[in-house]
């Protein structure tokens, strides 16, 4: 992009981002510069970011497992820690596995699996129509996406055939929502964050309902926090799943993995 008098420059963009509190100002500036078609577009993008809008929403995509995942307004932005769900889902993989991605949001987890371990039969579900629309965009031709509550909208033919149920369900306790960073608190749907009084309302329902859909030896994988992990393990054991806790310090992720009989 050729500079003109008064046009934003790379150095100027970095300085504005730093002043706005962006920790990775140089990296963000590079992405914004690459995304802008001209100086006017760059100014608009930088103004949105400096105003506090999440970078992924400004760009229209988020990086996840090396993919560019489309992110639309009002849809939960996939976090890097959630890549641990993908890693765990790939353990013991077999061709043609049936995967159900609950609370799928943008469809990032399903898209990453489809890119890494095809062929698979992928089904993704979210209660939010905006998320479903975004997931269909990211999973076009690679999976089925349903609007509804957890496993309810799945076709009955899947009962007893699902090899992996994955859930990145909301797990922030209601009272802790006010403590979230502004980028999440102000720009992401509350339903994608609020897990109820202890953060586990939705996760408990997943763990209770999922075993009825599992194939023999099928797995349930859920993301949660260190503090909540013991309660999730207890819920899995009560649902007759053999549970273990998986951590990745580099990603900052924690997954509770349960296996059926």
N, C-alpha and C positions, 0 to 999 in steps of 0.2 A: 504494500500500500504506500503510494507516494505521499509524502507529507506536504501539506500546504500551510501557509501562514495561519496560525491559530488552531491547527489540527492537533489532536492528541498525539504525543510521542510515546515510545516505549518507556523511556525514563519517567516521563510525566505520569503515565498510567501507574507504574510501580509506586511512585511517590504518593499518588492519591489512594491507592489501595492500602499502602502501609499506614497512612494517616487515618484510614477508616478502621484499622485494627486487623487487617487480613494478614495472617501469620505467614502464608506462603505467597506473598505478593508477586514475586518474580514469576513463579509458575502460573499463577492466575492471569497475570498480564499477558504471558505468552499465549495462553488459551483464548483470551478475549481478542487479542490481535488477530489470531488465526481465524476466529469466527466472524469477524467484521468484514463486510464487503467494501466499506468505504469509511471515511473519517466520521461521517455523521452517524453511521451505524455503530462504530466503536464508541463514540461519545455516549450514545444511548445505553449500550451494554455496561460501560464503566459506571455510568450514573446509577443504573439499577443495582449493581454490585455494591457500590459505595453506600447506597441507601439501605443496605442490609439484606437484599434479596440473596438467597443461596446461589452459589456459583452454578450448581447443576441446573437450577431452574433458569438462570440467565442464559446458559449455553444451550439448554434443551436436552441435555444428556448427562449421564453419569458413567464413569468407568467402573466396571465390575467384572472381575475375573478376566481382565484383558479385553472385554467387550465394551462397546458404546451402547448403553441402554437408554432409550428415549425416556425422558421424564417430562410429564405434562403438569401444568398447574394443578395444585390440589392433590397430587399423588406423592406418596411417601418415597423419599429418595433412598435407594439402596446404600447400605453402609458397607465399608470394607470388612468389618468383623463378620458379616453374614456370609462371606466367602467360605467360612468354616463349615457351614451347612452343605455347601457344594462338595467340599473335600470329603466330608463324612458320607454323603450320599453315594460317592463314587467307590467307596470301599466294598469289596466283594461284588462288584457289578457283574451283571450278565446281560447279554444282548436281548433286546426286546423287553426289558424291565418296565413295569407299570409304575409310574410315579405320579403322586398327587401333591401339588404345591398349594397349601392353604394360606389364606391371608396373603395372596401372591403379590399385591401391590403392582408394581410396574412389570412383573413377570421376570425379574432379573435372575432369580435362582433357576427357574425353569429354562430360561434362555442359555444360561451358562452350562447347565447339564446337557441340553440338546446340542450345544456346540462341542462338548467334550466327549460324550459317550454314546452318540447315536449308533444304532437305532434304539429308540425307547418310545413308549407310549405315555405321553405327558398330558395331564389334566391339571388345570390351574383354576382356583376359585377365589373370589373376593366379593365382599358384600357391597363395596362402593362402585357404582357404575363408572366413575371417572377412572378408577384403577383398572377395571375390567377393559375399558376402552384402550388404555395405555398398554396393558398386558397383551391384548390382541395385536396391537401394533408390533410389539417386540417378539411375539411368538408366532407371527404369521407363517402358516404352513408347517409349523413344528409342534403344535399342541392345540388342545381344546381349552377354551376359557369360558367359565360359567359365572353368572351373577347369583350370589346367594350366601346363605349362612353355613360356613364350614363345609361338611360333607353332604349336606342335604341336596344340593342340585346335581350330584353325580349320578350317572346312569346306574341302574340297579345291577347291570351286568358286571360292574366292577367289584361288587361285594365278594370278598374272599380272594380277590386276584391282585390286590395292590401290594407291590414289593416294598415301596418306600412312601411314607407320608411325611412331608416336610412342612413345618409351620414356623414362619417368622411372625408370630402373632404379637399384638400389642402387649407389652409387659411392664410398662411404667406405672407405678402406683398413682392413683388419682391425685393424692396430695403432693406428689413430686413433680407434677406437670409444670408447675410454676417455676421450677428450678432448671428446666431444660434450656439449652441455648436458644436465643431468639430465632435462629434459622429454623429450628424444629417447631418451637412453640407458636410462632406467628405464621408460618407458611405451610405446615403440614397438617393434614386432617386429624382432629382429635381422636377419631375412631381408630386411627392407625397407631396411636400412642398409648391411649388410656386402657390399662389392664384391670381397672377396678381397685378396690381398697388396698389389696396387697399386690396388685399387678398380675395376678394369676387367674383371673376369671375366665379368660378365653383359653389360656393354655390348659387349664383343668378340663374344659369341655373337649378340647382336641384329644387329650390323652384318654379321656373316657370313651369317646366315640370311635376313635381310629381303629382299635383292635378288631372291631367287627368287619372292617374292610380289608384287613391284612391277609396276604397269602401266608401259608405255613413258613415261619421264620422271617416274616416281614418286619420292617423296622419303622419306628416313629422317631423323627429327629426334630427337636425344637430348640430355638435360641432362647436363652434367658440370661440372668445375671448371676454373679457369684453368690450373692445373698439369697437368691431365690432357688438356687439349684437343689438344696436338700428337699424342699417342699415339692419340686417337680419330680425328683427321684421317687419320693414317697407316693406321689400320685401315679407314677408309672407302675410301681410295684403293686399298688392296689388294683391296677388294671391288668395285672398278670403279665407285665412286661419286664424283662430283665434289663435293668437300667445301668448306665455308666455315664460319667461326666467326662467330657472332652474339652480341653482348653488349648488355646493358641495365644501365647503371650504377644507374638509379633502382630497378630491381627487384633488382639484385644477381644477375642471372641470366646464364647462358652456355649457349648451345645450339650444337651442331655439326650442321649441316644437310648432308645428302648427297643428290644427285640421280642417278638412274639414266639410262641411255642411252635 
